[in-house]
Amino acid sequence: MDIIILCNETFYHKTDDNDALFPHLLTQIGIIPDIIVDRELIILVDTDNETTNQGLDNLEKRYRGYKNLGTQFAQ
């Protein structure tokens, strides 16, 4: 079985013909949708423009939503 890794934005795209979410379409054709759960880079306060990924805030809640929409695992 093939796997495709989606970002948050792509995960919520819908098809034109039947308004189905992209992960549902992938599942129907035998592809496992995966999700990257980190978010945008932000500059750390009081640093020389060092950055870090956001993404741990509300991770469990977000992952439950992704799981309900068809993802099998997250990165």
C-alpha positions in Angstrom: 0.0 0.0 0.0 1.3 3.5 -0.9 1.5 6.4 1.6 1.3 10.1 0.9 2.4 12.8 3.3 0.2 15.9 3.4 0.7 19.2 5.1 -2.2 20.6 7.1 -3.4 22.9 4.3 -3.5 20.1 1.7 -5.2 17.7 4.2 -8.3 19.8 4.1 -8.6 20.3 0.3 -11.8 18.9 -1.3 -12.4 17.3 -4.6 -14.3 19.3 -7.2 -16.7 16.6 -8.3 -18.2 15.4 -5.0 -16.8 17.8 -2.4 -15.0 14.9 -0.6 -12.0 15.7 1.5 -8.7 14.7 -0.1 -7.8 12.0 2.5 -11.1 10.2 1.9 -10.3 10.1 -1.9 -6.8 8.8 -1.2 -8.2 6.1 1.1 -10.7 5.0 -1.5 -8.0 4.4 -4.1 -5.7 2.5 -1.7 -3.4 5.2 -0.5 -2.8 5.8 3.2 -2.9 9.6 4.0 -0.2 10.7 6.5 0.0 14.2 8.0 2.9 16.4 9.1 1.8 17.9 12.4 4.3 20.7 12.8 3.3 24.2 11.9 5.1 27.3 10.8 8.5 28.4 11.9 8.5 31.2 14.5 11.4 33.4 15.8 12.3 32.6 19.4 12.0 35.6 21.7 15.3 37.1 23.0 17.5 35.3 20.4 19.4 36.4 17.3 16.5 35.4 15.0 16.7 31.7 15.9 13.6 29.8 14.9 11.7 26.8 16.0 8.8 24.8 14.7 5.4 25.2 16.3 3.2 22.2 16.4 3.0 20.7 19.9 0.2 22.9 21.1 -3.1 21.0 21.0 -1.4 18.1 19.2 -3.6 15.4 20.7 -6.8 17.2 19.8 -5.5 18.0 16.3 -4.4 14.4 15.8 -7.8 13.0 16.8 -9.3 15.3 14.1 -6.8 14.0 11.6 -7.6 10.4 12.6 -11.3 11.0 12.2 -10.6 12.2 8.7 -8.7 9.2 7.6 -5.0 9.5 8.5 -3.3 6.4 9.8 -0.3 8.1 11.4 1.4 11.4 11.8 4.9 12.8 11.4 
